[in-house]
């Protein structure tokens, strides 16, 4: 039996949550006595709803496959104050030892969240500008004008971003230049380069 659980912040309750559990046509409204941050850590609600500080940037990995890459990207996010979003399905478990090893002891400081789809993530960040990283782009990363709170979206290691997502806004596609001898760059290296270009444009940390 599968239940669909939905939580939302209730203004009159401050740090508490209300929501519902639904199975078929049966819906049970509930009030949860756990603080919002606790519910977020359990994965019941997205980090952005949990009353956290607005991040410097939103780094989004669409269906990442290699835990070491995600671990290293998490370290970059900690270093720069960016929030890391992981869009499922993932190619690894979140308790993967390679993920934690690459993130070292920085993972406990990481501002991160997992969502089921790109559409779901956009609902949590309405109005944020989106930059789509793809080797098929015509603009280089340093041609962008990054702003605090922007979404920087990266595809998976083997497939990149799907055409349906890239078609959303072709003018916001970005790439890092490469000589023809190289087919692609490592995902973690690419994220690090792009994020620090945004840091440079925004005047540092």
C-alpha positions as CSV (number, residue, x, y, z in Angstrom):
1,X,0.0,0.0,0.0
2,X,1.4,3.4,-1.0
3,X,0.6,6.6,0.7
4,X,1.3,10.1,-0.7
5,X,2.4,12.5,2.0
6,X,2.3,16.3,1.5
7,X,3.6,18.9,3.9
8,X,3.5,22.6,3.9
9,X,4.5,25.4,6.2
10,X,1.6,26.9,8.1
11,X,2.2,30.5,8.9
12,X,0.3,30.5,12.2
13,X,2.4,27.5,13.4
14,X,5.8,29.0,12.7
15,X,8.3,26.1,13.0
16,X,5.7,23.4,12.7
17,X,4.1,21.6,9.7
18,X,0.7,20.6,8.7
19,X,-0.2,18.3,5.8
20,X,-2.1,15.3,4.7
21,X,-1.7,11.6,3.9
22,X,-3.7,10.4,0.9
23,X,-4.5,6.9,-0.3
24,X,-6.9,6.7,-3.2
25,X,-9.9,8.8,-2.4
26,X,-9.1,8.8,1.4
27,X,-7.4,11.9,2.7
28,X,-6.3,12.3,6.3
29,X,-5.4,15.9,7.4
30,X,-2.7,15.9,10.1
31,X,-0.7,18.3,12.2
32,X,2.9,17.2,12.6
33,X,4.6,18.1,15.9
34,X,8.1,18.0,14.5
35,X,10.0,21.2,13.5
36,X,10.3,22.0,9.8
37,X,14.1,21.4,9.8
38,X,13.6,17.9,11.2
39,X,11.1,17.0,8.6
40,X,13.5,18.3,5.9
41,X,16.3,16.1,7.2
42,X,13.9,13.1,7.1
43,X,13.2,14.0,3.4
44,X,9.6,14.8,4.0
45,X,9.8,18.3,2.7
46,X,12.3,20.2,0.4
47,X,15.1,22.2,1.9
48,X,13.9,25.4,0.4
49,X,10.6,25.2,2.2
50,X,12.3,24.6,5.6
51,X,12.9,28.2,6.2
52,X,16.6,28.0,5.3
53,X,18.7,31.0,4.2
54,X,18.5,31.8,0.5
55,X,21.5,30.2,-1.1
56,X,24.2,32.0,-3.1
57,X,23.5,29.8,-6.1
58,X,21.4,26.7,-6.8
59,X,23.6,24.0,-8.3
60,X,21.3,21.3,-9.8
61,X,22.5,17.9,-11.0
62,X,20.0,16.1,-13.3
63,X,20.1,12.4,-12.6
64,X,23.8,12.2,-11.7
65,X,25.4,8.8,-12.0
66,X,28.8,8.8,-10.3
67,X,29.0,9.2,-6.6
68,X,32.6,10.6,-6.5
69,X,31.5,13.4,-8.8
70,X,28.6,14.4,-6.7
71,X,30.7,14.2,-3.5
72,X,33.3,16.6,-5.0
73,X,30.5,18.9,-6.3
74,X,29.1,18.9,-2.8
75,X,32.4,20.1,-1.5
76,X,32.4,23.0,-4.0
77,X,28.9,23.9,-2.9
78,X,30.0,24.1,0.8
79,X,33.0,26.2,-0.2
80,X,30.9,28.7,-2.1
81,X,27.6,28.7,-0.1
82,X,25.7,27.2,-3.0
83,X,22.7,24.8,-2.5
84,X,23.0,21.4,-4.2
85,X,19.9,19.9,-5.7
86,X,19.9,16.3,-6.9
87,X,17.1,15.2,-9.3
88,X,16.2,11.5,-9.3
89,X,16.8,8.9,-10.3
90,X,20.3,8.8,-9.0
91,X,23.0,6.3,-10.0
92,X,24.0,5.7,-6.4
93,X,22.7,5.5,-2.9
94,X,22.9,8.6,-0.7
95,X,24.8,6.6,1.9
96,X,27.4,5.5,-0.8
97,X,30.9,5.4,0.8
98,X,32.4,6.9,-2.4
99,X,30.0,9.8,-2.2
100,X,31.0,10.5,1.4
101,X,34.7,9.9,0.8
102,X,34.7,12.5,-2.0
103,X,32.8,14.9,0.1
104,X,35.1,14.1,3.1
105,X,34.0,15.7,6.3
106,X,32.4,18.7,4.5
107,X,29.2,16.7,3.7
108,X,27.7,17.5,7.1
109,X,27.9,21.2,6.2
110,X,26.3,20.8,2.8
111,X,23.0,22.6,2.0
112,X,21.3,20.0,-0.2
113,X,18.0,18.4,-1.2
114,X,16.7,15.6,-3.4
115,X,13.7,16.0,-5.7
116,X,11.8,13.6,-7.9
117,X,11.8,15.7,-11.1
118,X,12.9,19.0,-12.8
119,X,9.3,20.1,-12.8
120,X,9.1,19.6,-9.0
121,X,12.3,21.6,-8.5
122,X,11.0,24.5,-10.5
123,X,8.0,24.7,-8.3
124,X,10.3,25.3,-5.3
125,X,12.3,28.1,-7.0
126,X,9.8,30.2,-8.9
127,X,11.2,33.1,-10.8
128,X,14.9,32.0,-10.5
129,X,16.9,32.3,-13.7
130,X,18.1,29.0,-15.2
131,X,21.4,28.4,-16.9
132,X,21.6,25.1,-18.9
133,X,25.1,23.6,-19.3
134,X,25.5,21.7,-22.5
135,X,28.4,21.2,-25.0
136,X,25.9,22.0,-27.8
137,X,25.5,25.6,-26.6
138,X,26.8,28.5,-28.6
139,X,27.5,30.8,-25.7
140,X,30.4,30.4,-23.3
141,X,30.0,30.5,-19.5
142,X,31.7,33.9,-19.2
143,X,29.1,35.4,-21.6
144,X,26.4,34.8,-18.9
145,X,25.4,37.4,-16.4
146,X,25.0,35.4,-13.2
147,X,22.8,36.7,-10.4
148,X,22.6,35.5,-6.8
149,X,20.0,32.7,-6.5
150,X,20.3,31.6,-10.1
151,X,19.9,27.9,-11.0
152,X,22.8,26.3,-12.8
153,X,21.6,23.0,-14.3
154,X,24.0,20.2,-15.2
155,X,23.1,16.9,-16.9
156,X,24.2,13.4,-16.1
157,X,27.7,12.2,-16.9
158,X,26.7,9.9,-19.8
159,X,23.7,11.6,-21.3
160,X,23.8,15.3,-20.4
161,X,20.5,17.2,-20.2
162,X,17.5,15.8,-22.1
163,X,16.3,17.7,-25.2
164,X,13.0,18.6,-23.6
165,X,14.8,20.6,-20.9
166,X,17.3,22.2,-23.2
167,X,14.4,23.4,-25.4
168,X,13.0,25.5,-22.6
169,X,15.3,28.5,-23.2
170,X,17.9,28.1,-25.9
171,X,19.3,31.5,-25.2
172,X,20.4,30.4,-21.7
173,X,22.4,27.5,-22.8
174,X,26.1,27.7,-21.8
175,X,29.2,25.7,-22.4
176,X,32.9,25.6,-21.6
177,X,35.1,25.7,-24.8
178,X,37.0,22.6,-25.7
179,X,39.3,21.5,-28.4
180,X,37.8,18.9,-30.8
181,X,40.1,16.1,-29.4
182,X,38.0,16.1,-26.2
183,X,34.4,14.8,-26.2
184,X,33.4,16.0,-22.8
185,X,34.8,17.4,-19.5
186,X,34.4,15.8,-16.1
187,X,31.2,16.8,-14.4
188,X,32.8,17.8,-11.1
189,X,35.5,19.9,-12.9
190,X,32.8,21.6,-15.0
191,X,30.6,22.5,-12.0
192,X,33.7,23.8,-10.1
193,X,34.7,26.0,-13.1
194,X,31.2,27.4,-13.7
195,X,30.4,28.1,-10.0
196,X,33.6,30.0,-9.5
197,X,33.0,32.0,-12.6
198,X,29.7,33.0,-11.0
199,X,31.5,33.8,-7.8
200,X,33.9,36.0,-9.7
201,X,31.1,37.9,-11.4
202,X,29.3,38.4,-8.2
203,X,32.2,40.0,-6.5
204,X,33.5,37.0,-4.5
205,X,32.3,35.3,-1.3
